Amino acid sequence: MTLDQEELISGLHQINEYDFEQVIADLWERQGWSTEVTQESNDKGIDVIAERDEPFDHKHVIQAKKYEPSNAVGCPEIQQYASLRQQIDNVDAVVIITTGRFTSNAKEAADELNVKLINGEKLYKIFNSCKAFDILYSYTSQDLANQESSSEFSYDSRNQRSEPSYQDTAAQDFLTDRLLQSTYNNTGYTHQPPQSYLEEDEKPSFAFYSSIKGYTVEFSDGAEDKYRPDPGFGSLYLLTPSRVLIITGLREGDVKKDISLPADADFSIGRLKNRITISTGSIISSKKYHLWIDKEFDEIEIRAAVKFINSPQSGSNISTSDKNDPFKQNEDTLNDVSNMTDTSPQQIVQNANGSFSTKVLTKTRGRLVDQPLIDYLSPHEKLEYVFWHRNKGFRITYPDGSEETPHHDTSQGARFLLVTDSRICYVAGLDNQDESMTFTYDEIDAVIEPTTLRKNLKFTTVDGTDYKFSEIGTHADDVSSAIKYIRTCVWELT
């Protein structure tokens, strides 16, 4: 599927501002970057943070402006956004992207201030060179190329699917059968019908797909392998009582992967993309499979699928008659799903006072070694604020005046400060392991307001030791609110 420049720009104007930022993030990921879309309420002009570590560490901060082709970005905006590199450490380039154009004065200012500019024409060239028009298709509400399939089982996931109640097994049966009978010619997911990969009597209880992102394998050392379908294809996930079957469509053919059940699974529900995470193996050689799922699927089925994966019997206690109707199994699981506790990263972010993204909680590579940040939280703990610095940790000042900075510039990891309803938790990612410190509120004597322009969070413990987490760039506007929150927690214990 291809578009010309006019069709691309028109399609980008069909989506809202937040989705436009997500499209830019996905486009950069298609080029090998790791991205984070900032919170709308506190982005300070930074829409997307893009990083990569090959062939060397590199970081871009991106401002994305969805303008009409006739509208131009002027010199004052270039001067304003040039300062974005001061808000986050180790920024190599400020990039301004517009679907419109730049004035001549803006281009001169960008040259002087080392700001990279991408107008509508250059943006189209990036989409075209990456064969990335499918990214836009996943966010738009209609087929931009007006391509229709003549097949009886044609299924465009973006505009033809109604929203069935997944407590209606007939609706589930209809959806899964369409996926099973679909082929590359009428869906763009796989070369062969998915049912050709199943055993003779095997039929899935749940079926999901990803039209762009596919799945990621995360290893115990923090390394990640990404398995994305080629443009024009997709990844299908079929859940049976004994396994999760993953089929990824590539230009040269389909690639199949099996994950045996039962296994440990959880999920996250995002604004645009959902995910099921399946953990396998031992502590020493563990793997996590992150299955990205298009937004068309309802949360209730995702939650039920996770419960299905976690089932210790993995279908062995299903009666013979029920085995012939796997959707009866699904219906029973759905009836129990309300008992699950929702501690998904998305829910944690939504319920917090501060502004941070789910990616901060779940990403490990280049930041932490042992486990993602979310795993440092206890089940009944409520996270309120997150602060982090790329390579500077606590500055500790002892009562005798001596100082220590044990985690400054010691590794490639990052330093985090979590403020919850019961404690302050500090986590430092080092070369071979993570180190953490915990301060309950009855151990804290005072919280000190910053006295410099650079934001920092400083508190004193009851033994007279000062702990200063300094030069907070990301989420700096949360510092004052966090200080008030910590003081309230301390006062409630006195």
C-alpha positions as CSV (number, residue, x, y, z in Angstrom):
1,M,0.0,0.0,0.0
2,T,1.4,3.4,-1.0
3,L,0.3,7.0,-0.9
4,D,1.4,10.1,-2.7
5,Q,2.4,13.1,-0.8
6,E,-1.0,14.8,-0.9
7,E,-2.7,11.7,0.3
8,L,-0.3,11.3,3.2
9,I,-0.6,14.8,4.4
10,S,-4.4,14.6,4.0
11,G,-4.4,11.4,6.1
12,L,-2.3,12.9,8.8
13,H,-4.8,15.7,9.1
14,Q,-7.6,13.2,9.7
15,I,-6.1,12.2,13.1
16,N,-5.9,14.2,16.3
17,E,-2.8,15.9,17.7
18,Y,-2.0,13.1,20.1
19,D,-2.3,10.4,17.5
20,F,-0.1,12.5,15.2
21,E,2.6,12.4,17.8
22,Q,2.1,8.6,18.1
23,V,2.5,8.3,14.4
24,I,5.8,10.2,14.5
25,A,7.0,8.0,17.3
26,D,6.1,4.8,15.4
27,L,7.9,6.2,12.3
28,W,11.1,6.8,14.3
29,E,10.8,3.3,15.7
30,R,10.5,1.9,12.2
31,Q,13.9,3.5,11.7
32,G,15.4,1.7,14.7
33,W,14.8,4.2,17.5
34,S,13.3,3.6,20.9
35,T,10.7,6.3,21.5
36,E,8.6,7.8,24.3
37,V,5.6,10.1,23.7
38,T,5.4,12.6,26.5
39,Q,2.4,13.3,28.6
40,E,0.1,15.9,27.0
41,S,-0.3,17.9,30.2
42,N,3.4,18.4,30.8
43,D,5.3,18.0,27.6
44,K,7.0,21.5,27.7
45,G,7.1,21.5,23.9
46,I,8.7,18.0,23.7
47,D,6.3,15.6,22.0
48,V,8.5,12.6,21.4
49,I,11.8,11.5,22.9
50,A,13.8,9.2,20.6
51,E,16.9,7.3,21.6
52,R,19.1,4.6,20.1
53,D,22.4,3.0,21.2
54,E,23.7,1.8,17.9
55,P,26.3,2.5,16.6
56,F,26.5,4.9,19.6
57,D,24.2,6.6,22.1
58,H,22.0,9.2,20.4
59,K,19.0,11.2,21.6
60,H,16.5,13.4,19.8
61,V,13.7,15.5,21.2
62,I,11.0,16.1,18.7
63,Q,8.3,18.7,18.4
64,A,5.5,17.7,16.0
65,K,3.3,20.3,14.5
66,K,0.3,19.3,12.4
67,Y,0.0,22.3,10.1
68,E,-1.9,22.9,6.8
69,P,0.5,22.8,3.8
70,S,0.0,26.5,3.4
71,N,0.9,27.3,7.0
72,A,4.5,28.0,7.9
73,V,6.6,27.6,11.1
74,G,8.3,30.9,11.8
75,C,11.6,32.1,13.3
76,P,10.1,32.7,16.8
77,E,9.0,29.1,17.1
78,I,12.5,27.9,16.1
79,Q,14.0,30.1,18.8
80,Q,11.5,28.8,21.4
81,Y,12.0,25.1,20.6
82,A,15.8,25.4,20.3
83,S,15.8,25.5,24.2
84,L,14.2,22.0,24.4
85,R,17.7,20.4,24.6
86,Q,18.1,22.1,28.0
87,Q,15.1,20.3,29.5
88,I,16.6,16.8,29.3
89,D,20.1,15.6,29.7
90,N,22.3,14.4,26.8
91,V,20.2,15.6,23.9
92,D,22.0,15.5,20.6
93,A,19.4,17.1,18.4
94,V,16.2,19.1,18.5
95,V,13.9,18.1,15.6
96,I,10.9,20.1,14.5
97,I,8.5,18.2,12.2
98,T,5.6,19.9,10.4
99,T,3.1,18.8,7.8
100,G,3.4,22.4,6.5
101,R,6.5,24.4,5.7
102,F,9.2,26.7,7.3
103,T,9.8,30.3,6.5
104,S,13.2,31.4,5.2
105,N,13.9,33.2,8.5
106,A,13.0,30.0,10.3
107,K,15.5,28.0,8.2
108,E,18.3,30.6,8.9
109,A,17.6,30.5,12.7
110,A,17.6,26.7,12.6
111,D,21.0,26.6,11.0
112,E,22.4,29.0,13.6
113,L,20.8,27.1,16.6
114,N,21.5,23.6,15.3
115,V,17.8,22.6,15.0
116,K,16.9,20.0,12.5
117,L,13.8,20.7,10.3
118,I,11.5,18.3,8.5
119,N,8.7,19.7,6.4
120,G,5.8,17.9,4.7
121,E,7.9,17.0,1.7
122,K,10.8,15.5,3.8
123,L,8.3,13.7,6.0
124,Y,6.7,12.1,3.0
125,K,10.2,10.9,1.8
126,I,10.8,9.3,5.2
127,F,7.5,7.5,5.0
128,N,8.2,6.4,1.5
129,S,11.8,5.2,2.1
130,C,10.7,3.2,5.2
131,K,7.5,1.8,3.4
132,A,5.7,3.1,6.5
133,F,2.3,4.1,5.1
134,D,0.8,1.2,7.1
135,I,1.5,3.2,10.3
136,L,-0.9,5.8,9.2
137,Y,-3.5,3.3,8.2
138,S,-3.6,1.9,11.8
139,Y,-4.6,5.3,13.1
140,T,-7.1,6.5,10.5
141,S,-10.8,5.7,10.5
142,Q,-11.0,4.9,6.8
143,D,-8.9,3.3,4.1
144,L,-7.1,6.3,2.5
145,A,-6.4,4.4,-0.7
146,N,-10.1,3.3,-0.9
147,Q,-8.9,-0.3,-1.5
148,E,-11.6,-2.9,-1.0
149,S,-11.3,-6.6,-1.0
150,S,-13.8,-8.7,-2.9
151,S,-13.4,-11.8,-0.7
152,E,-16.2,-13.1,1.4
153,F,-13.9,-13.0,4.4
154,S,-12.4,-9.6,3.8
155,Y,-11.7,-8.0,7.1
156,D,-10.3,-4.5,7.5
157,S,-9.5,-4.3,11.2
158,R,-9.6,-0.5,11.2
159,N,-13.1,0.2,9.9
160,Q,-15.3,-2.9,9.3
161,R,-15.4,-4.5,12.6
162,S,-18.3,-3.9,14.9
163,E,-17.8,-3.9,18.6
164,P,-19.3,-7.1,19.9
165,S,-19.8,-8.0,23.5
166,Y,-17.3,-10.7,24.3
167,Q,-19.7,-12.3,26.6
168,D,-21.6,-13.2,23.4
169,T,-19.8,-16.5,22.3
170,A,-21.4,-16.3,18.8
171,A,-19.6,-12.9,18.3
172,Q,-16.4,-14.5,19.4
173,D,-16.9,-17.5,17.2
174,F,-17.6,-15.2,14.2
175,L,-14.5,-13.1,14.8
176,T,-12.1,-16.0,15.3
177,D,-13.5,-18.0,12.4
178,R,-12.9,-14.9,10.1
179,L,-9.3,-14.7,11.4
180,L,-8.8,-18.4,10.8
181,Q,-10.1,-18.4,7.3
182,S,-8.3,-15.2,6.3
183,T,-5.3,-15.2,3.9
184,Y,-2.8,-12.7,2.8
185,N,-4.8,-11.8,-0.3
186,N,-7.7,-10.4,1.6
187,T,-6.3,-9.3,5.0
188,G,-2.6,-8.5,4.7
189,Y,-1.7,-10.6,7.8
190,T,-0.2,-13.9,6.7
191,H,0.6,-15.8,3.5
192,Q,-1.2,-19.0,4.6
193,P,-4.6,-19.3,6.4
194,P,-3.9,-19.4,10.2
195,Q,-5.9,-22.6,10.5
196,S,-3.3,-24.4,8.4
197,Y,-0.9,-24.0,11.4
198,L,-3.2,-25.7,13.9
199,E,-3.5,-29.4,14.7
200,E,-6.4,-31.3,13.3
201,D,-8.7,-30.9,16.4
202,E,-7.1,-27.7,17.7
203,K,-9.1,-24.5,17.8
204,P,-8.2,-21.3,19.7
205,S,-10.2,-19.9,22.5
206,F,-8.9,-16.4,21.8
207,A,-7.5,-14.7,18.7
208,F,-5.7,-11.3,18.5
209,Y,-3.5,-9.6,16.0
210,S,-1.1,-6.7,15.6
211,S,-1.0,-4.9,12.2
212,I,2.3,-3.1,12.9
213,K,4.2,-3.7,16.1
214,G,4.2,-7.5,16.3
215,Y,5.9,-8.9,19.4
216,T,9.1,-8.3,21.5
217,V,11.1,-10.9,23.4
218,E,12.8,-9.5,26.5
219,F,15.7,-11.5,28.0
220,S,16.8,-11.7,31.6
221,D,19.8,-9.4,30.9
222,G,17.5,-6.7,29.6
223,A,18.3,-7.2,25.9
224,E,15.3,-7.2,23.5
225,D,14.6,-8.8,20.1
226,K,11.7,-7.2,18.1
227,Y,9.7,-9.3,15.7
228,R,7.7,-7.0,13.5
229,P,5.6,-8.0,10.5
230,D,6.7,-6.6,7.2
231,P,4.6,-3.7,5.8
232,G,1.4,-5.1,4.4
233,F,1.4,-8.0,6.7
234,G,0.6,-8.6,10.4
235,S,1.1,-10.8,13.5
236,L,-1.6,-13.2,14.6
237,Y,-1.8,-14.6,18.2
238,L,-3.9,-17.8,18.6
239,L,-4.5,-19.0,22.2
240,T,-5.3,-22.7,22.6
241,P,-5.5,-24.7,25.9
242,S,-1.9,-25.9,25.3
243,R,-0.1,-23.1,23.6
244,V,0.0,-19.5,22.3
245,L,0.7,-19.7,18.5
246,I,2.3,-16.6,17.0
247,I,2.3,-16.3,13.2
248,T,4.2,-13.3,11.8
249,G,3.9,-12.4,8.1
250,L,7.1,-11.4,6.3
251,R,7.6,-10.8,2.6
252,E,9.5,-14.1,2.1
253,G,6.9,-16.1,4.1
254,D,5.3,-16.7,7.5
255,V,7.3,-17.2,10.7
256,K,5.8,-19.4,13.5
257,K,6.5,-19.3,17.2
258,D,5.0,-21.5,20.0
259,I,4.7,-20.6,23.7
260,S,3.7,-23.5,25.9
261,L,1.0,-23.1,28.4
262,P,0.3,-22.6,31.3
263,A,2.5,-19.6,31.8
264,D,2.6,-16.3,33.9
265,A,0.9,-13.5,32.1
266,D,-0.2,-9.9,32.7
267,F,-1.4,-7.1,30.5
268,S,-1.5,-3.3,29.9
269,I,-4.3,-1.3,28.3
270,G,-3.0,1.7,26.4
271,R,-4.7,4.6,24.7
272,L,-3.7,3.3,21.3
273,K,-2.1,-0.1,21.7
274,N,-2.7,-3.0,24.2
275,R,-0.3,-5.6,25.3
276,I,-0.2,-9.1,26.8
277,T,3.1,-10.1,28.5
278,I,3.9,-13.8,28.9
279,S,6.8,-14.8,31.2
280,T,8.5,-18.1,30.7
281,G,11.7,-20.0,31.9
282,S,13.6,-19.9,35.1
283,I,14.8,-16.8,37.0
284,I,18.3,-17.2,35.5
285,S,17.2,-17.7,31.9
286,S,13.8,-16.1,31.8
287,K,12.1,-14.5,28.8
288,K,9.2,-12.2,28.5
289,Y,7.1,-12.2,25.3
290,H,5.3,-8.8,24.8
291,L,2.5,-9.4,22.4
292,W,1.3,-6.0,21.0
293,I,-2.4,-6.0,20.2
294,D,-4.4,-3.6,18.0
295,K,-6.8,-1.3,19.8
296,E,-9.9,-2.8,18.2
297,F,-9.9,-5.6,20.8
298,D,-11.9,-4.9,24.0
299,E,-10.2,-4.9,27.4
300,I,-12.6,-7.5,28.8
301,E,-11.3,-10.1,26.3
302,I,-7.7,-9.3,26.9
303,R,-8.2,-9.7,30.7
304,A,-10.0,-13.0,30.1
305,A,-7.2,-14.2,27.8
306,V,-4.6,-13.4,30.5
307,K,-6.6,-15.4,33.1
308,F,-6.8,-18.2,30.5
309,I,-3.0,-18.2,30.1
310,N,-2.4,-18.2,33.8
311,S,-4.8,-21.2,34.4
312,P,-2.8,-23.9,36.3
313,Q,-4.8,-26.6,34.6
314,S,-4.4,-25.1,31.1
315,G,-7.6,-26.7,29.9
316,S,-7.0,-30.2,31.3
317,N,-10.2,-29.9,33.4
318,I,-12.5,-29.1,30.5
319,S,-15.1,-31.6,29.7
320,T,-15.2,-33.4,26.4
321,S,-18.3,-31.5,25.2
322,D,-16.7,-28.2,26.2
323,K,-13.5,-29.1,24.3
324,N,-15.6,-29.3,21.2
325,D,-16.8,-25.7,21.9
326,P,-13.7,-23.7,23.0
327,F,-15.9,-20.6,23.3
328,K,-17.7,-22.2,26.2
329,Q,-14.3,-22.2,28.0
330,N,-13.9,-18.5,27.1
331,E,-17.4,-17.7,28.4
332,D,-16.6,-19.3,31.8
333,T,-13.3,-17.3,31.9
334,L,-15.1,-14.1,31.1
335,N,-17.6,-14.7,33.9
336,D,-14.7,-14.8,36.4
337,V,-12.6,-11.9,35.0
338,S,-14.1,-9.3,37.3
339,N,-12.2,-10.8,40.2
340,M,-8.8,-9.8,38.7
341,T,-7.0,-6.9,40.3
342,D,-6.0,-4.3,37.7
343,T,-2.4,-3.2,38.4
344,S,-1.6,-2.5,34.7
345,P,1.0,0.2,34.0
346,Q,-1.7,2.2,32.2
347,Q,-4.0,2.2,35.3
348,I,-1.0,3.2,37.5
349,V,-0.3,6.1,35.3
350,Q,-3.9,7.2,35.1
351,N,-4.3,7.1,38.9
352,A,-1.1,8.9,39.8
353,N,-0.7,12.6,40.8
354,G,2.4,13.1,38.8
355,S,2.9,12.9,35.0
356,F,4.9,10.0,33.7
357,S,4.5,7.4,31.0
358,T,3.9,3.6,31.1
359,K,7.2,3.2,29.2
360,V,9.1,4.5,32.2
361,L,7.6,1.7,34.3
362,T,8.1,-1.1,31.9
363,K,11.3,-0.4,29.9
364,T,14.6,-2.0,31.1
365,R,17.0,-1.9,28.3
366,G,19.7,0.8,28.9
367,R,18.0,1.8,32.2
368,L,17.8,-1.1,34.6
369,V,19.3,-4.6,34.7
370,D,17.3,-6.8,37.1
371,Q,13.7,-5.9,36.5
372,P,11.5,-3.1,35.2
373,L,10.6,-0.3,37.5
374,I,7.0,-1.5,38.0
375,D,8.3,-4.6,39.7
376,Y,9.7,-2.6,42.6
377,L,6.2,-1.7,43.6
378,S,4.3,-3.9,46.1
379,P,0.8,-5.1,45.2
380,H,-1.1,-2.7,47.5
381,E,1.2,0.3,46.9
382,K,0.0,3.4,45.1
383,L,2.6,5.2,43.0
384,E,2.2,9.0,42.8
385,Y,5.4,10.5,41.2
386,V,8.4,9.3,39.2
387,F,11.6,11.2,38.7
388,W,14.7,10.0,36.8
389,H,18.1,11.1,35.7
390,R,20.3,9.4,33.1
391,N,23.5,9.2,35.1
392,K,23.2,11.0,38.4
393,G,21.9,9.6,41.6
394,F,21.7,10.6,45.2
395,R,24.1,13.2,46.6
396,I,24.3,12.0,50.3
397,T,25.6,14.4,53.0
398,Y,26.2,12.9,56.4
399,P,25.8,14.7,59.7
400,D,29.6,15.1,59.9
401,G,29.6,17.0,56.6
402,S,31.2,14.3,54.5
403,E,29.5,13.7,51.1
404,E,29.1,10.7,48.8
405,T,27.8,10.3,45.3
406,P,27.8,6.5,44.9
407,H,25.9,6.3,41.6
408,H,27.2,9.3,39.6
409,D,28.4,8.3,36.2
410,T,29.1,4.7,37.2
411,S,27.3,2.9,34.4
412,Q,25.1,3.1,31.4
413,G,21.9,2.8,33.5
414,A,19.5,5.4,34.9
415,R,18.5,6.5,38.4
416,F,14.9,6.7,39.5
417,L,13.0,8.1,42.4
418,L,9.6,6.7,43.1
419,V,7.2,8.5,45.5
420,T,4.4,6.3,46.7
421,D,1.7,6.5,49.4
422,S,4.0,4.6,51.8
423,R,7.6,5.4,51.0
424,I,10.3,6.9,48.8
425,C,12.1,4.3,46.7
426,Y,15.4,5.0,45.0
427,V,16.5,2.6,42.2
428,A,19.9,2.8,40.4
429,G,20.7,0.7,37.3
430,L,24.3,-0.2,37.4
431,D,26.5,-2.3,35.0
432,N,25.7,-5.7,36.3
433,Q,22.8,-5.2,38.7
434,D,20.4,-2.8,40.2
435,E,20.7,-1.2,43.6
436,S,17.7,0.2,45.6
437,M,17.1,2.1,48.8
438,T,13.8,2.6,50.6
439,F,12.7,5.4,53.0
440,T,9.4,5.0,54.8
441,Y,7.8,8.3,55.9
442,D,8.5,7.7,59.6
443,E,12.2,7.7,58.7
444,I,12.0,11.2,57.1
445,D,12.4,14.3,59.2
446,A,12.1,17.1,56.7
447,V,11.7,17.8,53.0
448,I,13.6,20.9,51.7
449,E,12.4,23.2,48.9
450,P,14.9,23.7,46.0
451,T,17.0,26.9,46.3
452,T,18.4,26.9,42.7
453,L,16.9,27.2,39.3
454,R,17.7,23.5,38.7
455,K,14.9,21.3,40.2
456,N,15.9,18.8,42.8
457,L,14.2,16.8,45.5
458,K,16.0,16.8,48.9
459,F,15.0,15.3,52.2
460,T,16.6,14.7,55.6
461,T,16.2,11.5,57.5
462,V,15.8,11.4,61.3
463,D,19.5,10.5,61.8
464,G,20.4,13.9,60.2
465,T,21.5,12.6,56.8
466,D,20.6,14.6,53.7
467,Y,19.6,12.9,50.4
468,K,19.5,15.1,47.3
469,F,18.2,13.8,43.9
470,S,19.3,16.7,41.7
471,E,19.0,18.2,38.3
472,I,15.6,16.7,37.6
473,G,14.8,17.5,34.0
474,T,12.0,15.1,33.1
475,H,8.8,15.9,34.9
476,A,10.5,18.8,36.8
477,D,7.1,20.5,37.2
478,D,6.0,17.7,39.5
479,V,8.7,18.5,42.1
480,S,6.8,21.1,44.1
481,S,3.7,18.9,44.1
482,A,5.7,15.9,45.2
483,I,7.3,17.9,48.0
484,K,3.9,18.9,49.4
485,Y,2.7,15.3,49.1
486,I,5.7,13.9,51.0
487,R,5.3,16.5,53.7
488,T,1.6,15.6,54.1
489,C,2.6,11.9,54.5
490,V,5.3,12.7,57.0
491,W,3.0,15.0,59.1
492,E,0.2,12.4,59.2
493,L,2.7,10.1,61.1
494,T,3.7,12.8,63.6
